[in-house]
Amino acid sequence: MEKIYFCGEEAYLQSSWHEEALNGVIQAAKRRGLDVVILRDSQEAGLDGENVILLGFSASWIARQTAAFQKLGARVMLICMEEDGIPDRVHIVELDRVRAIRDVMGRLHGAGRDRICLFGPDLGSVSDRERVTAFRKAAEESSLPLGEREVYPNVGSLEETYQTIRGELSGYNAALCVNDYLALYLMRRAMADGVWIPDDLMVVGCGNMPLGRMSRPTLTTITLDYLEAGRQAVEALIYLDKHPEIIFSVHTMESRILIGDSTGELPSGHLRSRTVENETGSVRFFEDGAVLDIMGINDFLFSCDPTDRAILRAFLSGKRSSEAADACYISQTTFKKRMSRLLVKSKTASRSELVEFLRRWKVDATLLQ
């Protein structure tokens, strides 16, 4: 075994988690003296007996690419969310979101929050329907009051979805959101409506987006460790290469809960601890303007190196350009080049627009480390 092939789903190539998973693969492969070859699709010759890591979440893409690579004679290792419905003879690194939902429900209940809602699931998605099931089961195990309105599905846009809960928000003291986009938007709109976070409402997201760590209040989130998933996929393939008799394996990675200001400290929980998806009818989540806005600032923050973040800290603190350069220990020439690049990446035309871009989502200078 001299190399490992990696193929990611095209729709997610620019996402931060795709980059993290690929970095994990590259790190583990380098440590083992292996090369990594990145593929765009399965239209490659000479893969008979080779090892391919697939990273994707659309059931149709997974099924299509898996079949194509297996036809070429490759061993397939899939990094995915759930193992149900995956084709035969595929090895899996599974990121367990369902167990994390039950865990965070227990911790919210342990913190005295007994009126919890689930915000934003796409009921056209198999994985989100499984989250709803996990949410309801956890509520039943805790004897939490549960009715039909404790689940607020995504109805097409973040604002429209918020409006479905807006008039009933006072009836809850905790909200579990299916991703960080929804959690950040819920907090922003709820605070504008006079809701205190976390005193009135604790909010939990899923995804560990940079924006959730760099804006106030910081977001409590369920994190999926894609970097470690990439590493484990490589280690599993090395083992399987030595044991070709193993034709199917599942390596489950538990999620973690990262505590932020949106909940404050949570006690340990006390709860007892994929069919092929028909995508017709699912919400077009990533076409919503508010989602694209959050995605834009999140990707911008993710792309910033420590010097970029130091410049942003200086701007948010009100420093002039000359003061910002001095604070970052860089020359004016370097500062101007950096500034130009930041404007391009943020799609803003001036320093004032850039600062407004950051303040719109309450990015905090003290968190830009």
Protein Blocks (a to p, Z undefined) as FASTA:
>chain_A
ZZdcddddfklmmpmklmmmmmmmmmmmmmnopacdddfblcbghigoiacddddfbfkl
mmmmmmmmmmnopacddddfblghpaehiacddddfklmmmmmmmmmmmnopabdcdehi
afkbfklmmmmmmmmmmmmmnopacdfklpccdehiaklmmmmmmmmmmmpcbdcdfbfk
lmmmmmmmmmmnopacfklpccddehjpaklmmcccddddddddfklmmmmmmmmmmmmm
mmmmbmbdcddddddddddfknopadddfbdcdddddfehiacfklpfklmmmmmmmmmm
mmpcfklmmmmmmmmnopafklmmmmnopafklmmmmmmmmmmmnopabfklmmmmmmmn
opafklmZZ
